[in-house]
Amino acid sequence: MSALSPARRAVIDLEAFRSNVRTLAEAAAPAETMIAVKADAYGHGMVPMARAALQGGATSLAVLDIPAALTLRDAGIEAPLFAWLHGPDSDFAAAVAARVDLGVSALWQLEAILAARGSARPRVHLKVDTGLSRNGASVQDWPGLVRRAVEADAAGELHLHAAWSHLADASVEDDEAALARFLEAVAVAEDEGARFPLLHLAASSAGLRMPAARFGMVRFGIAAYGISPFDDATGADLGLVPAMTVESEVASIKRVPAGHGVSYGLTYRTEGESTLALVPLGYADGVPRVAGPRASLLLNGRRFPIAGRVAMDQVVLDVGDHPVAVGDRVVMFGPGTAGEPTAEEWADWAKTIGDEIIARVGHRVQRVYRNELPS
Ligand SMILES: *Cc1c(COP(=O)(O)O)cnc(C)c1O
């Protein structure tokens, strides 16, 4: 990022993140804690968050796909890595060589891994669909997948390490039904001769509120970033601290008369004579355009609503007669402890979830890390 670019920063507090991971690991214990660093660690930057997760007590990392796992290996991370979303062109040979644990949802994936393994013995986690209807073997396909894995394990070709699934985070009854389907699938697999060293099912939501779903490991994601997986509790209610603060600086100011139109479409008009402050954050940086009419940003200790439409690169704040200068710090969201909005408030304004707010912070926003520990 050029030093001449307008300032747009995502300041990431690694101590807040480590503290969240410690809190979650304690809640999950004796189950182990895997931390999801997929989607560039929910927009926070994968490599620093992976290191911090391990420093906070995670024993493994969930990366989604093989390229992300290889990036972490290249960065020197030795912990177990779990990748589970594959395509026909996935580089299973590279994954096996890098000792990446592989989630397997279909027979073709298992055959491709066996064909690519060379003389190595990869660790596989067989996934069953318990109702989310994404990947995971269907109930019909499950016994055949298990049978092939049991046979390959017995032949010394792989380690059949785990059975797993993912919940829909629906009603308590729906998630209980999914848990029952999971236990049923494990029983079917055991009838086929499988002996799983590990079972895993829960992500943040069930990891916190559904103890029966914790099994040997919880795959925590959003909660580790300090954002609640629940509608009825904030991250703060759960003892979590949002790790990311998105901030910028006022890029220009102007004094305008009453009735002055602002931004595309001139959908906003000043009520009286007023000062407008331009902030160089727009929807390309992750400010949801749809949130514009409800959203506000923190500037000089007060929240000011966005005046008019969110543009690609900027928003305008109507600050009235409040003093403001070019270069004053503006906060889009953060932990909420200094009056700034949280990502959860942005989620309400944009009718989405906090996960989407943080994961969509644009790549033009420079990530800056605080409280980094030596690895
Ligand atoms: C993203 C993801 C997680 C983490 O989910 P959160 O709800 O963010 O905690 C866990 N497991 C799988 C398979 C995932 O895709």
The ligand as a Gaussian input file, in Angstrom:
#p B3LYP/6-31G(d) Opt

LIG

0 1
 C      -16.690000     -21.988000       8.704000
 C      -16.744000     -23.327000       9.293000
 C      -16.556000     -23.501000      10.671000
 C      -16.524000     -22.344000      11.630000
 O      -17.837000     -21.854000      11.716000
 P      -18.236000     -20.634000      12.662000
 O      -19.714000     -20.643000      12.631000
 O      -17.639000     -19.412000      12.059000
 O      -17.682000     -20.932000      13.994000
 C      -16.499000     -24.792000      11.149000
 N      -16.610000     -25.861000      10.324000
 C      -16.820000     -25.728000       9.002000
 C      -16.943000     -26.937000       8.159000
 C      -16.897000     -24.460000       8.442000
 O      -17.122000     -24.334000       7.123000

